[in-house]
Amino acid sequence: MTQAQARENLETVMIVEDEQMVAMCLFDELQAAGYKVLNLTDRQAEALQVAKAEKPHLALVNIALAGGDDGIELSEHFEGHGDTGLADQRTGQPGQFGQDSGDRLHAQTL
């Protein structure tokens, strides 16, 4: 297996956080633990686009985001839309993405 193939097989995490220091600490720690961490975002609309395009396995979502965006609302939106494959850890209701029903993306509010 090449290094590029190994990177593609990593569990992918998306961080939605408006506190830059918190986001960078999470990014560094998750990357050091062996996860593929997507570029950081702090806005709801961008997070939705990233989730649809990248299909991460986990989204860590802050409750209060930049521009007055609501992280709980974002998690609930993820939960209610199967196309993103996101679910809210508080309810345990997973969504599905793609055609592989075994892939599930979970959103955890911070």
Buried (B, 14 or more C-beta within 10 A) or exposed (E): EEEEEEEEEEEBBBBBBBBEEBBEEBBEEBEEEEBBBBEBBBBBEBBBEBBBEEBBBBBBBBEEBBEEBBBBEBBBBBBEBBEBBBBBBEEEEBBBBEEEEEEBBBBBBB
